[in-house]
Amino acid sequence: MKRILFIAGMMAAIMAACNGGSSRSWDETALDNARIQIGLQIDSVEGLGEQFNNPTSIQEDGSVLYCDVTDWRSGFFPGTVWYLYELTGDSMLVPYARKYTEAVADAQYLKWHHDVGFMVGSSFGNGYRLTGDSAYALAVVEAARSLSTRFRPNAGIIQSWDVTPGSEREAKGWACPVIIDNMMNLELMFEATKLSGDSSFYDIAVSHADRTLKEHFRPDGSCFHVIDYDTITGDVRHRHTAQGCAHSSAWARGQAWAIYGYTVAYRNTGNKAYLEQAVKTFEFVRNHPNMPEDKIPYWDFDAPGIPDEPRDASAATVIASALYELSTYVADGRSVDYVEYADEIMKSLSSDNYTARPGENGRFILMHSVTSKPAGVEIDVPLNYADYYYLEALKRRRDLMKSAGSVGEADH
């Protein structure tokens, strides 16, 4: 019966989208589209039976790619359902959000990669924020314990990837690679300190943020993707890339992770050096001559085939979401400027150029993202984390507008 009622609610959203016409604002239309697509996605997942299938992307034959709990992306679909519930107030979504969150519970115990922050923060973290479920808080703290095992005190960082004998990472000569993406996992550590009172999580997060600030960035504000450390001496061994087009290039999603990660670090510490880095990297991105007019970056700002290179909508969603928060920390007129820039990104993403038609695109909301062009993996496809940060950006924008007393008044 619940599934029938949920589908009925989804159909009502479809009718609202069809009947609203030009009277609806772009963000209202965006939410209508999101509710339809994620509703259809939930319907697909539920139709597959009891075994949880976690929609992640689409494959070359057009079929949906599902991931298991160990994949770094496993928390984003549960997190997307939590955000959709928060945005719509539809209580029918809560049992699904809980079900999908609890299906990735084993992620909290993973110690062999660094992405438990993504996995547990987006699922259990949002679930705790919205329900206050103490079991979800315990999962966040346990995940932080797992992530803490990857801290390398001599280098002062959390190691991202293991380097195993015979692996591609060993062939590259890496010993202790740290990727800029790892800044995104620090939020889990900060939250775990608040929930547990254990300051060791906070101390590890600050150490990692400080060393990354020192080693990952170029004078122009752009960042390297991979820094390889010596775990004995703590020295930098290599400055490389894994997903960018060159070691010296500015991989788009890496810049987005940096902006977002240092915004979070500033929120939790008040360290102005973190705020300054988030601003500097954003200014690099927005002033780059290869930033397209619609504000959706190419997968790498230095990709050799621009303007015929694929775009990366996932990078754009992360930048937009970060900017809505970053706007609350800056002064001298930049606050409004940053919100307007984020709005431009979101309007582009919400257009037919990037938002899929209902039922298409594997039932993901957004089209045109890239996982790794150098590896030939998931190029110009939907990605579940693009949808996740898109809904997070819509939520953050709504909160900003509500605090300004202007919900529903802008951009009709």
C-alpha positions in Angstrom: 0.0 0.0 0.0 2.8 2.4 0.8 4.4 1.9 -2.6 1.0 2.6 -4.2 0.6 5.7 -2.2 4.1 6.8 -3.1 3.5 6.3 -6.8 0.3 8.3 -6.5 2.2 11.2 -4.9 4.8 11.0 -7.7 2.1 11.2 -10.3 0.7 14.3 -8.5 4.1 15.8 -8.9 4.1 15.0 -12.6 0.7 16.7 -13.0 1.9 19.8 -11.1 4.9 20.0 -13.4 2.8 19.6 -16.5 0.1 22.1 -15.4 2.4 24.7 -13.8 3.6 26.2 -17.1 5.6 29.4 -17.0 4.1 30.4 -13.7 6.5 28.2 -11.8 10.0 29.4 -10.9 13.1 27.6 -12.1 13.8 26.1 -8.7 10.2 24.9 -8.3 10.4 23.3 -11.7 13.8 21.8 -10.8 12.2 20.2 -7.7 9.3 18.9 -9.6 11.7 17.2 -12.0 13.8 15.8 -9.2 10.7 14.4 -7.5 9.6 12.7 -10.6 13.0 11.2 -11.5 14.0 10.0 -8.1 10.4 8.7 -7.6 10.8 6.7 -10.8 14.2 5.6 -9.6 12.8 4.4 -6.3 10.1 2.5 -8.2 12.7 0.8 -10.3 14.8 -0.2 -7.2 11.7 -1.5 -5.4 10.7 -3.5 -8.4 14.0 -5.4 -8.4 13.1 -7.3 -5.2 14.4 -7.6 -1.7 18.2 -7.3 -2.5 19.1 -3.6 -2.4 20.3 -2.2 -5.7 22.1 1.1 -5.4 21.8 3.1 -8.7 25.1 4.8 -9.5 25.3 5.5 -13.3 24.4 4.0 -16.6 26.5 1.5 -18.7 27.3 1.6 -22.4 24.3 -0.4 -23.3 22.0 2.1 -21.5 21.3 -0.1 -18.5 21.6 1.2 -15.0 24.9 0.5 -13.1 24.4 -0.5 -9.5 27.1 -0.5 -6.9 27.6 -2.5 -3.7 28.2 -1.1 -0.2 32.0 -1.0 -0.6 31.8 1.5 -3.5 32.7 5.1 -2.5 29.4 6.2 -4.1 27.1 3.9 -2.1 25.8 6.6 0.3 24.7 9.1 -2.3 21.4 7.4 -3.4 20.2 7.2 0.2 21.4 10.8 0.8 19.5 11.9 -2.3 16.3 10.4 -0.9 16.9 12.1 2.4 17.3 15.5 0.6 14.2 14.9 -1.5 12.2 14.3 1.7 13.6 17.5 3.2 12.8 19.5 0.2 9.3 18.1 -0.3 8.1 17.2 3.2 6.7 14.0 1.7 6.8 11.5 4.6 6.3 8.6 2.2 10.0 9.0 1.4 11.2 8.4 4.9 10.8 4.5 4.9 12.8 4.4 1.7 15.5 6.7 2.9 15.8 4.6 6.1 15.8 1.3 4.1 18.5 2.5 1.7 20.6 4.0 4.5 20.6 0.9 6.6 21.5 -1.2 3.6 24.9 0.5 3.6 25.6 0.1 7.3 28.7 -2.0 6.7 30.4 1.0 5.2 31.1 2.4 8.7 33.6 -0.4 9.3 35.6 0.0 6.1 39.3 0.7 6.8 40.8 0.1 3.4 39.8 3.3 1.7 39.2 6.9 2.7 35.7 7.5 1.3 33.7 6.4 4.4 33.0 10.2 4.9 31.2 10.3 1.5 29.5 7.0 2.2 28.3 7.4 5.8 28.0 11.2 5.9 25.6 11.4 3.0 23.5 8.5 4.2 23.6 8.2 8.0 24.7 11.8 8.5 21.7 13.2 6.8 19.5 10.6 8.4 20.6 11.6 11.8 20.2 15.3 11.0 16.6 14.8 9.9 15.4 12.2 12.4 17.7 12.4 15.4 18.0 8.6 15.4 20.8 7.8 17.9 21.8 4.6 16.0 22.6 6.8 13.0 24.9 9.0 15.2 26.7 5.9 16.4 27.3 4.9 12.8 28.9 8.3 12.1 31.2 8.0 15.0 32.2 4.4 14.1 33.0 5.5 10.6 35.2 8.2 12.0 37.1 5.6 14.0 37.5 3.6 10.8 38.8 6.6 8.9 41.2 7.5 11.7 43.1 4.2 11.1 44.3 5.8 7.8 46.0 8.7 9.5 49.7 8.8 8.9 51.2 11.0 11.7 54.6 11.5 10.2 53.0 13.2 7.1 50.1 14.5 9.1 47.5 13.3 6.6 44.8 10.6 6.0 46.0 8.3 3.3 43.5 8.1 0.5 44.4 4.9 -1.4 46.3 1.7 -0.4 49.3 0.8 -2.6 49.3 -2.9 -3.1 52.0 -5.1 -4.8 51.5 -5.2 -8.6 48.9 -2.4 -8.6 48.8 0.5 -11.0 49.6 2.8 -8.0 52.7 0.9 -7.2 53.7 1.1 -10.9 53.4 4.9 -10.6 55.9 4.8 -7.8 53.4 6.0 -5.1 53.8 5.2 -1.5 51.1 7.1 0.3 48.8 8.9 -2.2 46.4 11.6 -0.9 43.8 13.1 -3.3 42.1 16.4 -3.0 38.8 14.5 -2.8 39.8 13.5 0.8 39.0 17.0 2.0 35.3 16.0 1.6 35.7 13.3 4.2 36.8 15.7 6.9 33.2 16.7 7.6 32.6 13.2 9.0 35.5 13.8 11.5 34.2 17.1 12.6 30.7 15.7 13.1 32.0 12.7 15.0 33.7 15.0 17.5 30.5 16.9 18.1 28.6 13.6 18.6 31.1 11.8 20.8 33.2 14.5 22.4 36.3 12.7 21.2 38.6 15.5 20.0 41.0 13.1 18.2 38.7 13.2 15.2 38.9 17.0 15.1 42.7 17.0 15.5 43.1 14.5 12.6 40.9 16.6 10.4 42.7 19.8 11.1 46.1 18.2 10.6 45.0 16.9 7.2 43.5 20.2 6.2 46.7 22.1 7.2 49.0 19.7 5.3 46.8 19.7 2.3 46.7 23.5 2.3 50.5 23.6 2.3 51.1 20.9 -0.4 48.2 20.6 -2.8 47.8 24.2 -4.1 49.5 26.2 -6.8 50.0 30.0 -6.5 47.1 30.7 -8.8 44.7 28.9 -6.4 44.3 25.7 -8.4 45.1 22.3 -6.9 46.9 19.1 -7.8 44.9 16.0 -7.7 47.3 13.6 -6.0 50.1 14.3 -3.5 52.3 11.3 -2.7 53.9 11.3 0.7 56.7 9.4 2.4 55.2 8.0 5.5 58.5 7.8 7.3 59.9 11.3 6.6 56.6 13.0 5.9 58.1 14.5 2.7 56.3 15.0 -0.6 57.5 12.4 -3.2 55.3 13.3 -6.2 52.7 15.8 -7.3 50.5 13.9 -9.8 47.0 13.4 -11.2 44.8 10.3 -11.6 41.7 11.7 -13.2 43.0 14.9 -14.7 44.5 15.3 -18.2 48.0 16.1 -16.9 49.9 16.4 -13.6 49.9 20.2 -14.0 46.3 20.5 -15.1 43.2 21.7 -13.2 40.9 18.7 -13.0 37.4 20.3 -12.7 35.9 18.1 -9.9 39.2 18.4 -8.0 38.8 22.2 -7.9 35.2 21.7 -6.8 36.2 19.3 -3.9 38.8 21.9 -2.8 36.2 24.8 -2.7 33.7 22.7 -0.8 36.2 21.0 1.5 37.8 24.2 2.7 34.4 25.8 3.2 33.5 23.0 5.5 36.8 23.2 7.3 36.3 26.9 7.9 32.8 26.3 9.2 34.1 23.8 11.8 37.3 25.7 12.8 37.0 29.4 12.1 40.5 29.2 10.5 40.5 32.1 8.0 43.3 30.5 6.0 40.7 27.8 5.0 38.2 30.4 4.0 40.8 32.3 2.0 41.7 29.1 0.1 38.1 28.3 -0.7 37.7 31.8 -2.1 40.9 31.7 -4.0 40.2 28.4 -5.7 36.7 29.5 -6.6 38.0 32.7 -8.1 40.5 30.6 -10.2 37.6 28.6 -11.5 35.2 31.4 -12.3 37.9 33.5 -14.0 39.4 30.7 -16.0 39.3 31.5 -19.7 38.0 28.0 -20.4 35.0 28.3 -18.1 32.0 28.0 -20.5 29.3 30.7 -20.6 26.7 28.4 -18.9 29.1 27.8 -16.0 29.2 24.0 -16.4 32.9 23.2 -16.6 34.7 20.9 -19.0 36.0 17.8 -17.1 39.4 19.5 -17.0 40.1 23.2 -17.4 43.2 22.3 -19.5 41.7 19.5 -21.5 43.3 19.7 -25.0 40.2 19.4 -27.1 38.2 22.3 -25.6 35.5 23.2 -26.7 34.8 19.7 -27.9 35.5 18.1 -24.5 32.8 16.6 -22.3 31.3 18.7 -19.5 31.2 17.6 -15.9 27.9 18.5 -14.3 29.0 16.8 -11.1 31.7 19.4 -10.7 29.2 22.1 -11.2 26.8 20.8 -8.6 29.6 20.6 -6.0 30.7 24.2 -6.8 27.1 25.5 -6.6 26.4 23.8 -3.3 29.6 25.1 -1.8 29.0 28.6 -3.0 25.6 28.8 -1.3 27.4 28.1 2.0 30.5 30.1 1.2 28.3 33.1 0.5 27.4 33.2 4.2 31.1 33.7 5.2 32.2 36.4 2.9 31.6 40.2 3.0 32.3 43.2 0.8 29.5 42.4 -1.7 30.7 39.0 -2.5 27.9 37.3 -0.6 25.2 38.3 -3.2 27.7 37.8 -6.0 28.4 34.2 -4.9 24.7 33.4 -4.6 24.0 34.8 -8.1 26.9 32.8 -9.6 25.5 29.6 -7.9 22.1 30.4 -9.3 23.5 30.7 -12.8 25.0 27.2 -12.4 21.8 25.8 -11.1 19.6 27.4 -13.8 21.9 25.8 -16.4 21.7 22.5 -14.7 18.0 22.8 -14.5 17.6 23.5 -18.2 16.9 20.9 -20.9 20.6 20.9 -21.7 21.4 19.0 -18.4 18.1 17.9 -16.9 16.8 14.6 -18.3 13.3 14.0 -19.5 11.2 11.9 -17.1 11.9 8.2 -17.3 15.1 8.8 -19.4 18.8 8.9 -18.5 18.5 5.8 -16.3 16.0 7.8 -14.2 18.8 10.0 -12.9 18.1 13.8 -12.7 21.2 15.2 -14.5 23.0 14.3 -17.6 26.6 15.0 -18.7 29.0 14.1 -16.0 32.4 12.4 -16.1 34.1 10.0 -13.7 37.5 9.6 -15.4 38.3 10.4 -19.0 41.9 9.2 -18.8 40.7 5.8 -17.6 37.8 5.8 -20.1 35.4 5.3 -17.2 31.8 6.8 -17.2 32.2 9.6 -19.7 29.2 11.9 -20.5 26.9 9.9 -18.2 24.7 10.6 -15.2 26.3 10.0 -11.8 24.4 9.6 -8.5 26.6 12.1 -6.7 25.8 14.8 -9.3 22.1 14.3 -8.3 23.0 14.3 -4.6 24.9 17.6 -4.7 22.3 19.1 -7.0 19.5 18.5 -4.4 21.8 19.7 -1.6 22.4 22.9 -3.6 18.6 23.3 -4.0 18.2 22.8 -0.3 20.9 25.2 0.7 19.5 27.8 -1.7 16.0 27.4 -0.2 17.4 27.9 3.3 19.2 31.1 2.2 16.1 32.5 0.6 14.0 31.6 3.6 16.4 33.3 5.9 16.2 36.4 3.7 12.4 36.2 3.7 12.2 35.8 -0.1 11.1 32.2 -0.7 9.1 32.0 -3.9 9.7 35.6 -4.8 12.8 35.4 -7.0 13.3 34.4 -10.6 9.7 33.6 -11.6 
